[in-house]
């Protein structure tokens, strides 16, 4: 099932660079870029970490791609 | 790329292991040439010495597998697994096709040590495939 995410928007709202977010998540900048561009869907544990960093629920970040 | 490699312990271990394996490979290869080819060493010591370069070379897949196991970043792990799949696919395809070609056609026999060599080169091809399809080649070649 295709999944889209709001990572780029949420990051921009906080004025974080991809590197900033990567450091908060303790992953590589390439990981953040791959998730943002939809090339890679994170595992559930990483999705929870992303949700924690943004202080949101997972479903507020990752959405079903109906289109 | 190399800068980020130096910061991560798992990547450091990877580089140390590869350097050690290559050192053993080169020294044992030189030993084979000197003692077996040059001085006629034979019997069990010659067998043991002749196996050493191959054992050192066979360590490369193990070392890359350890990198996959030890890597903390799941996306990089994913890229490394793709690299291994490309390398393995290329090597098995080349070995299978060449095996039948040299059986039925007038082609020279390829010594078996070339297959792991091709596998190592395949890791490089895998990194290029990752770069083209995923936008990132990972951090270790």
N, CA and C atoms of all chains as a GROMACS GRO file, in nm:
protein
  624
    1UNK      N    1   0.085  -0.120   0.000
    1UNK     CA    2   0.000   0.000   0.000
    1UNK      C    3   0.089   0.125   0.000
    2UNK      N    4   0.066   0.216  -0.097
    2UNK     CA    5   0.148   0.339  -0.100
    2UNK      C    6   0.122   0.426   0.024
    3UNK      N    7   0.229   0.482   0.076
    3UNK     CA    8   0.218   0.569   0.194
    3UNK      C    9   0.282   0.703   0.160
    4UNK      N   10   0.214   0.811   0.197
    4UNK     CA   11   0.279   0.941   0.181
    4UNK      C   12   0.301   1.000   0.321
    5UNK      N   13   0.385   1.101   0.327
    5UNK     CA   14   0.412   1.159   0.459
    5UNK      C   15   0.428   1.310   0.453
    6UNK      N   16   0.418   1.372   0.569
    6UNK     CA   17   0.424   1.519   0.579
    6UNK      C   18   0.556   1.565   0.638
    7UNK      N   19   0.657   1.481   0.623
    7UNK     CA   20   0.785   1.509   0.688
    7UNK      C   21   0.845   1.642   0.643
    8UNK      N   22   0.843   1.667   0.512
    8UNK     CA   23   0.907   1.788   0.460
    8UNK      C   24   0.836   1.914   0.515
    9UNK      N   25   0.702   1.909   0.518
    9UNK     CA   26   0.624   2.023   0.567
    9UNK      C   27   0.650   2.046   0.716
   10UNK      N   28   0.646   1.937   0.793
   10UNK     CA   29   0.667   1.949   0.938
   10UNK      C   30   0.808   1.999   0.969
   11UNK      N   31   0.903   1.953   0.891
   11UNK     CA   32   1.042   1.997   0.910
   11UNK      C   33   1.055   2.146   0.876
   12UNK      N   34   0.990   2.186   0.766
   12UNK     CA   35   0.997   2.326   0.723
   12UNK      C   36   0.932   2.418   0.827
   13UNK      N   37   0.820   2.372   0.886
   13UNK     CA   38   0.753   2.452   0.988
   13UNK      C   39   0.845   2.482   1.106
   14UNK      N   40   0.932   2.385   1.135
   14UNK     CA   41   1.026   2.402   1.249
   14UNK      C   42   1.160   2.460   1.206
   15UNK      N   43   1.171   2.488   1.076
   15UNK     CA   44   1.295   2.542   1.017
   15UNK      C   45   1.415   2.452   1.046
   16UNK      N   46   1.391   2.321   1.034
   16UNK     CA   47   1.498   2.224   1.052
   16UNK      C   48   1.549   2.184   0.913
   17UNK      N   49   1.678   2.167   0.901
   17UNK     CA   50   1.734   2.110   0.778
   17UNK      C   51   1.718   1.957   0.787
   18UNK      N   52   1.743   1.889   0.676
   18UNK     CA   53   1.739   1.743   0.680
   18UNK      C   54   1.842   1.690   0.779
   19UNK      N   55   1.958   1.758   0.785
   19UNK     CA   56   2.064   1.716   0.877
   19UNK      C   57   2.018   1.732   1.022
   20UNK      N   58   1.947   1.845   1.051
   20UNK     CA   59   1.895   1.867   1.187
   20UNK      C   60   1.804   1.752   1.229
   21UNK      N   61   1.711   1.718   1.138
   21UNK     CA   62   1.616   1.611   1.170
   21UNK      C   63   1.690   1.477   1.183
   22UNK      N   64   1.786   1.454   1.094
   22UNK     CA   65   1.862   1.329   1.098
   22UNK      C   66   1.932   1.314   1.234
   23UNK      N   67   1.990   1.423   1.284
   23UNK     CA   68   2.059   1.416   1.413
   23UNK      C   69   1.961   1.389   1.527
   24UNK      N   70   1.842   1.451   1.519
   24UNK     CA   71   1.741   1.425   1.622
   24UNK      C   72   1.696   1.279   1.621
   25UNK      N   73   1.690   1.221   1.501
   25UNK     CA   74   1.644   1.082   1.487
   25UNK      C   75   1.758   0.980   1.500
   26UNK      N   76   1.882   1.031   1.502
   26UNK     CA   77   2.001   0.946   1.504
   26UNK      C   78   2.005   0.853   1.383
   27UNK      N   79   1.975   0.911   1.267
   27UNK     CA   80   1.989   0.839   1.140
   27UNK      C   81   2.071   0.927   1.045
   28UNK      N   82   2.100   0.873   0.926
   28UNK     CA   83   2.175   0.951   0.828
   28UNK      C   84   2.084   1.053   0.758
   29UNK      N   85   2.147   1.158   0.701
   29UNK     CA   86   2.069   1.255   0.624
   29UNK      C   87   2.005   1.187   0.504
   30UNK      N   88   2.075   1.086   0.448
   30UNK     CA   89   2.019   1.013   0.333
   30UNK      C   90   1.886   0.946   0.371
   31UNK      N   91   1.878   0.898   0.496
   31UNK     CA   92   1.754   0.832   0.541
   31UNK      C   93   1.638   0.931   0.540
   32UNK      N   94   1.663   1.050   0.595
   32UNK     CA   95   1.557   1.152   0.600
   32UNK      C   96   1.514   1.188   0.458
   33UNK      N   97   1.612   1.206   0.369
   33UNK     CA   98   1.581   1.241   0.231
   33UNK      C   99   1.500   1.131   0.163
   34UNK      N  100   1.539   1.005   0.185
   34UNK     CA  101   1.469   0.893   0.121
   34UNK      C  102   1.325   0.882   0.171
   35UNK      N  103   1.305   0.908   0.301
   35UNK     CA  104   1.168   0.900   0.357
   35UNK      C  105   1.085   1.016   0.303
   36UNK      N  106   1.143   1.135   0.303
   36UNK     CA  107   1.070   1.254   0.254
   36UNK      C  108   1.025   1.240   0.110
   37UNK      N  109   1.114   1.184   0.028
   37UNK     CA  110   1.083   1.172  -0.116
   37UNK      C  111   1.002   1.047  -0.148
   38UNK      N  112   0.967   0.969  -0.044
   38UNK     CA  113   0.883   0.852  -0.066
   38UNK      C  114   0.956   0.733  -0.124
   39UNK      N  115   1.091   0.740  -0.127
   39UNK     CA  116   1.166   0.627  -0.182
   39UNK      C  117   1.179   0.515  -0.080
   40UNK      N  118   1.160   0.548   0.046
   40UNK     CA  119   1.176   0.448   0.151
   40UNK      C  120   1.072   0.472   0.259
   41UNK      N  121   1.001   0.367   0.296
   41UNK     CA  122   0.905   0.374   0.407
   41UNK      C  123   0.974   0.325   0.534
   42UNK      N  124   0.975   0.405   0.640
   42UNK     CA  125   1.048   0.364   0.761
   42UNK      C  126   0.979   0.247   0.831
   43UNK      N  127   1.057   0.176   0.911
   43UNK     CA  128   1.000   0.069   0.995
   43UNK      C  129   0.909   0.134   1.100
   44UNK      N  130   0.830   0.052   1.165
   44UNK     CA  131   0.740   0.105   1.268
   44UNK      C  132   0.818   0.170   1.384
   45UNK      N  133   0.928   0.106   1.434
   45UNK     CA  134   1.003   0.173   1.541
   45UNK      C  135   1.055   0.311   1.498
   46UNK      N  136   1.105   0.325   1.374
   46UNK     CA  137   1.155   0.455   1.330
   46UNK      C  138   1.039   0.553   1.312
   47UNK      N  139   0.926   0.504   1.265
   47UNK     CA  140   0.807   0.590   1.251
   47UNK      C  141   0.765   0.644   1.388
   48UNK      N  142   0.774   0.561   1.491
   48UNK     CA  143   0.742   0.608   1.627
   48UNK      C  144   0.841   0.714   1.672
   49UNK      N  145   0.970   0.694   1.638
   49UNK     CA  146   1.071   0.793   1.676
   49UNK      C  147   1.045   0.926   1.606
   50UNK      N  148   1.005   0.918   1.479
   50UNK     CA  149   0.973   1.040   1.404
   50UNK      C  150   0.855   1.110   1.470
   51UNK      N  151   0.754   1.032   1.506
   51UNK     CA  152   0.635   1.089   1.572
   51UNK      C  153   0.674   1.156   1.704
   52UNK      N  154   0.764   1.092   1.778
   52UNK     CA  155   0.809   1.149   1.906
   52UNK      C  156   0.883   1.282   1.885
   53UNK      N  157   0.968   1.286   1.783
   53UNK     CA  158   1.046   1.407   1.755
   53UNK      C  159   0.953   1.525   1.722
   54UNK      N  160   0.846   1.497   1.649
   54UNK     CA  161   0.752   1.604   1.611
   54UNK      C  162   0.640   1.621   1.715
   55UNK      N  163   0.640   1.533   1.814
   55UNK     CA  164   0.536   1.536   1.916
   55UNK      C  165   0.396   1.524   1.854
   56UNK      N  166   0.384   1.431   1.760
   56UNK     CA  167   0.257   1.406   1.692
   56UNK      C  168   0.230   1.255   1.692
   57UNK      N  169   0.107   1.218   1.656
   57UNK     CA  170   0.077   1.076   1.638
   57UNK      C  171   0.126   1.032   1.499
   58UNK      N  172   0.157   0.904   1.487
   58UNK     CA  173   0.208   0.853   1.359
   58UNK      C  174   0.114   0.888   1.244
   59UNK      N  175  -0.018   0.872   1.269
   59UNK     CA  176  -0.114   0.894   1.160
   59UNK      C  177  -0.128   1.041   1.122
   60UNK      N  178  -0.068   1.130   1.202
   60UNK     CA  179  -0.067   1.272   1.164
   60UNK      C  180   0.054   1.302   1.073
   61UNK      N  181   0.142   1.207   1.061
   61UNK     CA  182   0.263   1.225   0.978
   61UNK      C  183   0.257   1.136   0.853
   62UNK      N  184   0.218   1.011   0.874
   62UNK     CA  185   0.212   0.915   0.763
   62UNK      C  186   0.066   0.889   0.727
   63UNK      N  187   0.038   0.903   0.597
   63UNK     CA  188  -0.101   0.893   0.551
   63UNK      C  189  -0.113   0.792   0.437
   64UNK      N  190  -0.229   0.732   0.427
   64UNK     CA  191  -0.260   0.646   0.314
   64UNK      C  192  -0.256   0.729   0.187
   65UNK      N  193  -0.188   0.679   0.083
   65UNK     CA  194  -0.184   0.751  -0.043
   65UNK      C  195  -0.298   0.698  -0.131
   66UNK      N  196  -0.412   0.768  -0.123
   66UNK     CA  197  -0.531   0.722  -0.196
   66UNK      C  198  -0.513   0.737  -0.346
   67UNK      N  199  -0.436   0.836  -0.388
   67UNK     CA  200  -0.420   0.864  -0.530
   67UNK      C  201  -0.321   0.770  -0.592
   68UNK      N  202   3.172   1.130   0.206
   68UNK     CA  203   3.144   0.987   0.229
   68UNK      C  204   3.244   0.928   0.328
   69UNK      N  205   3.373   0.949   0.300
   69UNK     CA  206   3.475   0.893   0.388
   69UNK      C  207   3.470   0.962   0.525
   70UNK      N  208   3.439   1.092   0.527
   70UNK     CA  209   3.430   1.165   0.652
   70UNK      C  210   3.327   1.104   0.745
   71UNK      N  211   3.210   1.070   0.691
   71UNK     CA  212   3.106   1.011   0.774
   71UNK      C  213   3.144   0.869   0.816
   72UNK      N  214   3.222   0.801   0.730
   72UNK     CA  215   3.266   0.666   0.764
   72UNK      C  216   3.350   0.668   0.890
   73UNK      N  217   3.436   0.767   0.902
   73UNK     CA  218   3.530   0.772   1.015
   73UNK      C  219   3.459   0.793   1.146
   74UNK      N  220   3.338   0.851   1.142
   74UNK     CA  221   3.269   0.883   1.266
   74UNK      C  222   3.196   0.763   1.324
   75UNK      N  223   3.158   0.667   1.240
   75UNK     CA  224   3.072   0.560   1.287
   75UNK      C  225   3.152   0.436   1.324
   76UNK      N  226   3.131   0.383   1.445
   76UNK     CA  227   3.211   0.267   1.487
   76UNK      C  228   3.194   0.146   1.395
   77UNK      N  229   3.070   0.121   1.348
   77UNK     CA  230   3.050   0.003   1.263
   77UNK      C  231   3.124   0.018   1.129
   78UNK      N  232   3.130   0.143   1.079
   78UNK     CA  233   3.202   0.166   0.954
   78UNK      C  234   3.353   0.158   0.977
   79UNK      N  235   3.397   0.203   1.094
   79UNK     CA  236   3.540   0.190   1.129
   79UNK      C  237   3.579   0.043   1.132
   80UNK      N  238   3.494  -0.038   1.200
   80UNK     CA  239   3.523  -0.181   1.209
   80UNK      C  240   3.528  -0.242   1.069
   81UNK      N  241   3.437  -0.199   0.982
   81UNK     CA  242   3.433  -0.249   0.844
   81UNK      C  243   3.566  -0.220   0.774
   82UNK      N  244   3.614  -0.097   0.787
   82UNK     CA  245   3.738  -0.059   0.720
   82UNK      C  246   3.858  -0.137   0.776
   83UNK      N  247   3.862  -0.153   0.909
   83UNK     CA  248   3.972  -0.227   0.972
   83UNK      C  249   3.970  -0.373   0.925
   84UNK      N  250   3.850  -0.432   0.922
   84UNK     CA  251   3.838  -0.572   0.880
   84UNK      C  252   3.880  -0.589   0.734
   85UNK      N  253   3.834  -0.499   0.647
   85UNK     CA  254   3.871  -0.509   0.505
   85UNK      C  255   4.022  -0.494   0.489
   86UNK      N  256   4.080  -0.397   0.560
   86UNK     CA  257   4.225  -0.374   0.549
   86UNK      C  258   4.302  -0.497   0.598
   87UNK      N  259   4.253  -0.559   0.708
   87UNK     CA  260   4.320  -0.678   0.762
   87UNK      C  261   4.311  -0.795   0.662
   88UNK      N  262   4.191  -0.815   0.607
   88UNK     CA  263   4.172  -0.925   0.511
   88UNK      C  264   4.261  -0.904   0.388
   89UNK      N  265   4.268  -0.782   0.341
   89UNK     CA  266   4.350  -0.754   0.222
   89UNK      C  267   4.499  -0.771   0.252
   90UNK      N  268   4.538  -0.736   0.374
   90UNK     CA  269   4.678  -0.754   0.415
   90UNK      C  270   4.712  -0.903   0.418
   91UNK      N  271   4.625  -0.983   0.479
   91UNK     CA  272   4.648  -1.129   0.485
   91UNK      C  273   4.651  -1.187   0.343
   92UNK      N  274   4.560  -1.137   0.259
   92UNK     CA  275   4.554  -1.183   0.120
   92UNK      C  276   4.686  -1.157   0.048
   93UNK      N  277   4.734  -1.034   0.057
   93UNK     CA  278   4.857  -0.997  -0.016
   93UNK      C  279   4.979  -1.072   0.038
   94UNK      N  280   4.989  -1.080   0.170
   94UNK     CA  281   5.105  -1.147   0.230
   94UNK      C  282   5.103  -1.297   0.197
   95UNK      N  283   4.984  -1.360   0.208
   95UNK     CA  284   4.976  -1.504   0.180
   95UNK      C  285   4.997  -1.533   0.031
   96UNK      N  286   4.952  -1.443  -0.054
   96UNK     CA  287   4.973  -1.459  -0.198
   96UNK      C  288   5.123  -1.452  -0.230
   97UNK      N  289   5.188  -1.355  -0.168
   97UNK     CA  290   5.333  -1.344  -0.187
   97UNK      C  291   5.403  -1.468  -0.133
   98UNK      N  292   5.353  -1.518  -0.018
   98UNK     CA  293   5.409  -1.640   0.041
   98UNK      C  294   5.393  -1.760  -0.052
   99UNK      N  295   5.276  -1.771  -0.117
   99UNK     CA  296   5.251  -1.881  -0.212
   99UNK      C  297   5.351  -1.874  -0.328
  100UNK      N  298   5.366  -1.754  -0.381
  100UNK     CA  299   5.457  -1.737  -0.494
  100UNK      C  300   5.600  -1.773  -0.455
  101UNK      N  301   5.639  -1.727  -0.337
  101UNK     CA  302   5.778  -1.746  -0.293
  101UNK      C  303   5.804  -1.890  -0.252
  102UNK      N  304   5.717  -1.945  -0.166
  102UNK     CA  305   5.745  -2.077  -0.108
  102UNK      C  306   5.698  -2.193  -0.197
  103UNK      N  307   5.580  -2.181  -0.258
  103UNK     CA  308   5.529  -2.294  -0.338
  103UNK      C  309   5.585  -2.290  -0.480
  104UNK      N  310   5.570  -2.174  -0.543
  104UNK     CA  311   5.618  -2.163  -0.682
  104UNK      C  312   5.771  -2.159  -0.687
  105UNK      N  313   5.830  -2.077  -0.597
  105UNK     CA  314   5.975  -2.056  -0.603
  105UNK      C  315   6.058  -2.163  -0.536
  106UNK      N  316   6.014  -2.210  -0.421
  106UNK     CA  317   6.098  -2.302  -0.343
  106UNK      C  318   6.044  -2.444  -0.337
  107UNK      N  319   5.933  -2.467  -0.406
  107UNK     CA  320   5.881  -2.604  -0.418
  107UNK      C  321   5.821  -2.661  -0.291
  108UNK      N  322   5.769  -2.575  -0.204
  108UNK     CA  323   5.703  -2.625  -0.082
  108UNK      C  324   5.589  -2.718  -0.122
  109UNK      N  325   5.575  -2.831  -0.053
  109UNK     CA  326   5.470  -2.928  -0.089
  109UNK      C  327   5.405  -2.985   0.036
  110UNK      N  328   5.308  -3.074   0.015
  110UNK     CA  329   5.242  -3.141   0.126
  110UNK      C  330   5.145  -3.051   0.201
  111UNK      N  331   5.118  -3.089   0.326
  111UNK     CA  332   5.017  -3.018   0.407
  111UNK      C  333   5.049  -2.869   0.424
  112UNK      N  334   5.175  -2.831   0.450
  112UNK     CA  335   5.203  -2.687   0.465
  112UNK      C  336   5.169  -2.609   0.338
  113UNK      N  337   5.198  -2.670   0.222
  113UNK     CA  338   5.166  -2.602   0.095
  113UNK      C  339   5.015  -2.588   0.078
  114UNK      N  340   4.939  -2.694   0.116
  114UNK     CA  341   4.792  -2.687   0.108
  114UNK      C  342   4.738  -2.574   0.196
  115UNK      N  343   4.791  -2.571   0.318
  115UNK     CA  344   4.744  -2.468   0.413
  115UNK      C  345   4.776  -2.328   0.361
  116UNK      N  346   4.898  -2.311   0.309
  116UNK     CA  347   4.939  -2.180   0.259
  116UNK      C  348   4.858  -2.142   0.134
  117UNK      N  349   4.833  -2.239   0.047
  117UNK     CA  350   4.760  -2.212  -0.078
  117UNK      C  351   4.613  -2.175  -0.051
  118UNK      N  352   4.562  -2.224   0.064
  118UNK     CA  353   4.422  -2.193   0.098
  118UNK      C  354   4.407  -2.053   0.157
  119UNK      N  355   4.518  -2.001   0.211
  119UNK     CA  356   4.509  -1.873   0.284
  119UNK      C  357   4.459  -1.755   0.202
  120UNK      N  358   4.511  -1.732   0.079
  120UNK     CA  359   4.459  -1.616   0.003
  120UNK      C  360   4.308  -1.627  -0.021
  121UNK      N  361   4.263  -1.749  -0.048
  121UNK     CA  362   4.119  -1.770  -0.072
  121UNK      C  363   4.037  -1.744   0.053
  122UNK      N  364   4.090  -1.787   0.168
  122UNK     CA  365   4.019  -1.765   0.295
  122UNK      C  366   4.010  -1.614   0.323
  123UNK      N  367   4.122  -1.544   0.297
  123UNK     CA  368   4.121  -1.398   0.318
  123UNK      C  369   4.020  -1.331   0.226
  124UNK      N  370   4.012  -1.380   0.103
  124UNK     CA  371   3.918  -1.322   0.006
  124UNK      C  372   3.774  -1.355   0.044
  125UNK      N  373   3.754  -1.478   0.093
  125UNK     CA  374   3.620  -1.520   0.134
  125UNK      C  375   3.571  -1.441   0.255
  126UNK      N  376   3.665  -1.377   0.324
  126UNK     CA  377   3.624  -1.296   0.440
  126UNK      C  378   3.545  -1.173   0.398
  127UNK      N  379   3.562  -1.130   0.274
  127UNK     CA  380   3.496  -1.005   0.231
  127UNK      C  381   3.342  -1.015   0.242
  128UNK      N  382   3.280  -1.123   0.188
  128UNK     CA  383   3.134  -1.133   0.209
  128UNK      C  384   3.095  -1.135   0.356
  129UNK      N  385   3.176  -1.204   0.439
  129UNK     CA  386   3.147  -1.208   0.583
  129UNK      C  387   3.157  -1.066   0.642
  130UNK      N  388   3.261  -0.993   0.602
  130UNK     CA  389   3.281  -0.857   0.654
  130UNK      C  390   3.165  -0.767   0.613
  131UNK      N  391   3.119  -0.780   0.489
  131UNK     CA  392   3.008  -0.697   0.444
  131UNK      C  393   2.878  -0.736   0.516
  132UNK      N  394   2.864  -0.866   0.542
  132UNK     CA  395   2.747  -0.912   0.618
  132UNK      C  396   2.749  -0.856   0.759
  133UNK      N  397   2.869  -0.852   0.821
  133UNK     CA  398   2.880  -0.793   0.956
  133UNK      C  399   2.840  -0.646   0.953
  134UNK      N  400   2.879  -0.577   0.844
  134UNK     CA  401   2.842  -0.435   0.832
  134UNK      C  402   2.689  -0.421   0.832
  135UNK      N  403   2.623  -0.511   0.758
  135UNK     CA  404   2.475  -0.506   0.753
  135UNK      C  405   2.417  -0.531   0.892
  136UNK      N  406   2.473  -0.629   0.962
  136UNK     CA  407   2.422  -0.664   1.095
  136UNK      C  408   2.446  -0.551   1.194
  137UNK      N  409   2.563  -0.488   1.186
  137UNK     CA  410   2.602  -0.388   1.288
  137UNK      C  411   2.551  -0.248   1.256
  138UNK      N  412   2.516  -0.220   1.130
  138UNK     CA  413   2.470  -0.087   1.092
  138UNK      C  414   2.341  -0.052   1.169
  139UNK      N  415   2.340   0.064   1.233
  139UNK     CA  416   2.224   0.105   1.313
  139UNK      C  417   2.118   0.176   1.229
  140UNK      N  418   2.159   0.231   1.115
  140UNK     CA  419   2.067   0.307   1.031
  140UNK      C  420   1.996   0.212   0.935
  141UNK      N  421   1.864   0.197   0.952
  141UNK     CA  422   1.792   0.096   0.876
  141UNK      C  423   1.792   0.123   0.726
  142UNK      N  424   1.795   0.250   0.687
  142UNK     CA  425   1.795   0.282   0.543
  142UNK      C  426   1.928   0.242   0.480
  143UNK      N  427   2.040   0.269   0.550
  143UNK     CA  428   2.171   0.227   0.499
  143UNK      C  429   2.180   0.075   0.492
  144UNK      N  430   2.120   0.009   0.594
  144UNK     CA  431   2.116  -0.138   0.592
  144UNK      C  432   2.043  -0.188   0.466
  145UNK      N  433   1.933  -0.123   0.436
  145UNK     CA  434   1.854  -0.155   0.317
  145UNK      C  435   1.938  -0.138   0.190
  146UNK      N  436   2.015  -0.029   0.183
  146UNK     CA  437   2.102  -0.006   0.067
  146UNK      C  438   2.209  -0.114   0.056
  147UNK      N  439   2.268  -0.152   0.171
  147UNK     CA  440   2.374  -0.254   0.168
  147UNK      C  441   2.318  -0.389   0.123
  148UNK      N  442   2.199  -0.422   0.169
  148UNK     CA  443   2.137  -0.549   0.128
  148UNK      C  444   2.114  -0.549  -0.024
  149UNK      N  445   2.068  -0.434  -0.077
  149UNK     CA  446   2.050  -0.424  -0.222
  149UNK      C  447   2.182  -0.443  -0.295
  150UNK      N  448   2.291  -0.385  -0.239
  150UNK     CA  449   2.423  -0.402  -0.299
  150UNK      C  450   2.460  -0.549  -0.308
  151UNK      N  451   2.438  -0.621  -0.196
  151UNK     CA  452   2.471  -0.764  -0.193
  151UNK      C  453   2.389  -0.841  -0.296
  152UNK      N  454   2.261  -0.805  -0.308
  152UNK     CA  455   2.175  -0.875  -0.404
  152UNK      C  456   2.222  -0.852  -0.547
  153UNK      N  457   2.262  -0.730  -0.579
  153UNK     CA  458   2.313  -0.701  -0.713
  153UNK      C  459   2.442  -0.779  -0.737
  154UNK      N  460   2.534  -0.774  -0.639
  154UNK     CA  461   2.663  -0.843  -0.653
  154UNK      C  462   2.642  -0.994  -0.671
  155UNK      N  463   2.554  -1.052  -0.588
  155UNK     CA  464   2.530  -1.196  -0.595
  155UNK      C  465   2.463  -1.234  -0.726
  156UNK      N  466   2.368  -1.155  -0.769
  156UNK     CA  467   2.298  -1.182  -0.895
  156UNK      C  468   2.394  -1.177  -1.013
  157UNK      N  469   2.477  -1.075  -1.016
  157UNK     CA  470   2.574  -1.062  -1.125
  157UNK      C  471   2.672  -1.179  -1.127
  158UNK      N  472   2.723  -1.215  -1.008
  158UNK     CA  473   2.824  -1.320  -1.000
  158UNK      C  474   2.766  -1.456  -1.041
  159UNK      N  475   2.650  -1.489  -0.987
  159UNK     CA  476   2.590  -1.619  -1.020
  159UNK      C  477   2.552  -1.626  -1.167
  160UNK      N  478   2.504  -1.516  -1.221
  160UNK     CA  479   2.468  -1.513  -1.363
  160UNK      C  480   2.593  -1.533  -1.448
  161UNK      N  481   2.700  -1.458  -1.415
  161UNK     CA  482   2.824  -1.470  -1.493
  161UNK      C  483   2.881  -1.612  -1.482
  162UNK      N  484   2.881  -1.668  -1.359
  162UNK     CA  485   2.937  -1.802  -1.339
  162UNK      C  486   2.856  -1.908  -1.415
  163UNK      N  487   2.725  -1.897  -1.409
  163UNK     CA  488   2.639  -1.995  -1.476
  163UNK      C  489   2.658  -1.989  -1.627
  164UNK      N  490   2.655  -1.868  -1.682
  164UNK     CA  491   2.668  -1.854  -1.828
  164UNK      C  492   2.806  -1.897  -1.875
  165UNK      N  493   2.910  -1.850  -1.804
  165UNK     CA  494   3.047  -1.885  -1.846
  165UNK      C  495   3.071  -2.036  -1.831
  166UNK      N  496   3.018  -2.096  -1.727
  166UNK     CA  497   3.034  -2.241  -1.708
  166UNK      C  498   2.984  -2.321  -1.827
  167UNK      N  499   2.866  -2.285  -1.876
  167UNK     CA  500   2.813  -2.358  -1.992
  167UNK      C  501   2.886  -2.319  -2.120
  168UNK      N  502   2.925  -2.193  -2.131
  168UNK     CA  503   3.000  -2.150  -2.251
  168UNK      C  504   3.131  -2.226  -2.263
  169UNK      N  505   3.202  -2.240  -2.149
  169UNK     CA  506   3.332  -2.309  -2.160
  169UNK      C  507   3.315  -2.460  -2.173
  170UNK      N  508   3.197  -2.510  -2.136
  170UNK     CA  509   3.170  -2.653  -2.156
  170UNK      C  510   3.141  -2.685  -2.302
  171UNK      N  511   3.060  -2.601  -2.366
  171UNK     CA  512   3.013  -2.632  -2.501
  171UNK      C  513   3.083  -2.553  -2.611
  172UNK      N  514   3.148  -2.445  -2.575
  172UNK     CA  515   3.216  -2.363  -2.676
  172UNK      C  516   3.367  -2.364  -2.649
  173UNK      N  517   3.441  -2.318  -2.746
  173UNK     CA  518   3.586  -2.319  -2.733
  173UNK      C  519   3.633  -2.193  -2.660
  174UNK      N  520   3.603  -2.190  -2.530
  174UNK     CA  521   3.641  -2.073  -2.449
  174UNK      C  522   3.734  -2.116  -2.337
  175UNK      N  523   3.825  -2.028  -2.294
  175UNK     CA  524   3.921  -2.067  -2.189
  175UNK      C  525   3.851  -2.087  -2.054
  176UNK      N  526   3.911  -2.173  -1.971
  176UNK     CA  527   3.859  -2.195  -1.836
  176UNK      C  528   3.893  -2.074  -1.748
  177UNK      N  529   3.795  -2.028  -1.672
  177UNK     CA  530   3.818  -1.916  -1.579
  177UNK      C  531   3.847  -1.973  -1.441
  178UNK      N  532   3.966  -1.944  -1.382
  178UNK     CA  533   3.994  -1.993  -1.247
  178UNK      C  534   3.887  -1.947  -1.148
  179UNK      N  535   3.854  -2.035  -1.053
  179UNK     CA  536   3.740  -2.008  -0.963
  179UNK      C  537   3.758  -1.883  -0.878
  180UNK      N  538   3.885  -1.844  -0.854
  180UNK     CA  539   3.902  -1.725  -0.768
  180UNK      C  540   3.852  -1.596  -0.832
  181UNK      N  541   3.821  -1.603  -0.962
  181UNK     CA  542   3.765  -1.483  -1.025
  181UNK      C  543   3.621  -1.456  -0.984
  182UNK      N  544   3.548  -1.560  -0.940
  182UNK     CA  545   3.406  -1.539  -0.907
  182UNK      C  546   3.389  -1.451  -0.783
  183UNK      N  547   3.463  -1.478  -0.672
  183UNK     CA  548   3.452  -1.381  -0.561
  183UNK      C  549   3.505  -1.243  -0.597
  184UNK      N  550   3.603  -1.239  -0.690
  184UNK     CA  551   3.652  -1.108  -0.735
  184UNK      C  552   3.539  -1.031  -0.804
  185UNK      N  553   3.465  -1.103  -0.889
  185UNK     CA  554   3.351  -1.039  -0.958
  185UNK      C  555   3.245  -0.997  -0.857
  186UNK      N  556   3.228  -1.079  -0.751
  186UNK     CA  557   3.130  -1.044  -0.648
  186UNK      C  558   3.167  -0.910  -0.582
  187UNK      N  559   3.297  -0.893  -0.553
  187UNK     CA  560   3.341  -0.766  -0.492
  187UNK      C  561   3.317  -0.649  -0.587
  188UNK      N  562   3.348  -0.670  -0.715
  188UNK     CA  563   3.320  -0.564  -0.813
  188UNK      C  564   3.170  -0.538  -0.821
  189UNK      N  565   3.092  -0.645  -0.804
  189UNK     CA  566   2.946  -0.633  -0.806
  189UNK      C  567   2.893  -0.543  -0.695
  190UNK      N  568   2.965  -0.539  -0.581
  190UNK     CA  569   2.925  -0.447  -0.474
  190UNK      C  570   2.932  -0.303  -0.522
  191UNK      N  571   3.036  -0.276  -0.603
  191UNK     CA  572   3.049  -0.142  -0.661
  191UNK      C  573   2.935  -0.113  -0.758
  192UNK      N  574   2.900  -0.214  -0.838
  192UNK     CA  575   2.786  -0.197  -0.931
  192UNK      C  576   2.658  -0.174  -0.851
  193UNK      N  577   2.645  -0.248  -0.741
  193UNK     CA  578   2.527  -0.232  -0.654
  193UNK      C  579   2.517  -0.091  -0.598
  194UNK      N  580   2.632  -0.033  -0.563
  194UNK     CA  581   2.632   0.104  -0.511
  194UNK      C  582   2.586   0.201  -0.620
  195UNK      N  583   2.629   0.175  -0.744
  195UNK     CA  584   2.587   0.262  -0.856
  195UNK      C  585   2.436   0.246  -0.879
  196UNK      N  586   2.389   0.122  -0.873
  196UNK     CA  587   2.244   0.098  -0.890
  196UNK      C  588   2.166   0.173  -0.782
  197UNK      N  589   2.216   0.168  -0.658
  197UNK     CA  590   2.151   0.241  -0.548
  197UNK      C  591   2.150   0.391  -0.576
  198UNK      N  592   2.263   0.442  -0.623
  198UNK     CA  593   2.273   0.587  -0.650
  198UNK      C  594   2.172   0.628  -0.756
  199UNK      N  595   2.160   0.545  -0.860
  199UNK     CA  596   2.072   0.579  -0.972
  199UNK      C  597   1.925   0.565  -0.932
  200UNK      N  598   1.892   0.455  -0.862
  200UNK     CA  599   1.750   0.427  -0.835
  200UNK      C  600   1.700   0.488  -0.703
  201UNK      N  601   1.791   0.501  -0.604
  201UNK     CA  602   1.748   0.549  -0.472
  201UNK      C  603   1.804   0.688  -0.440
  202UNK      N  604   1.898   0.735  -0.522
  202UNK     CA  605   1.955   0.867  -0.497
  202UNK      C  606   2.070   0.867  -0.400
  203UNK      N  607   2.106   0.749  -0.346
  203UNK     CA  608   2.216   0.742  -0.250
  203UNK      C  609   2.288   0.608  -0.266
  204UNK      N  610   2.420   0.614  -0.259
  204UNK     CA  611   2.499   0.491  -0.276
  204UNK      C  612   2.532   0.426  -0.143
  205UNK      N  613   2.483   0.480  -0.033
  205UNK     CA  614   2.522   0.430   0.098
  205UNK      C  615   2.652   0.493   0.141
  206UNK      N  616   2.718   0.433   0.240
  206UNK     CA  617   2.840   0.495   0.290
  206UNK      C  618   2.962   0.406   0.278
  207UNK      N  619   2.941   0.278   0.242
  207UNK     CA  620   3.055   0.186   0.231
  207UNK      C  621   3.055   0.120   0.094
  208UNK      N  622   3.171   0.118   0.035
  208UNK     CA  623   3.184   0.045  -0.091
  208UNK      C  624   3.267  -0.079  -0.072
   0.00000   0.00000   0.00000
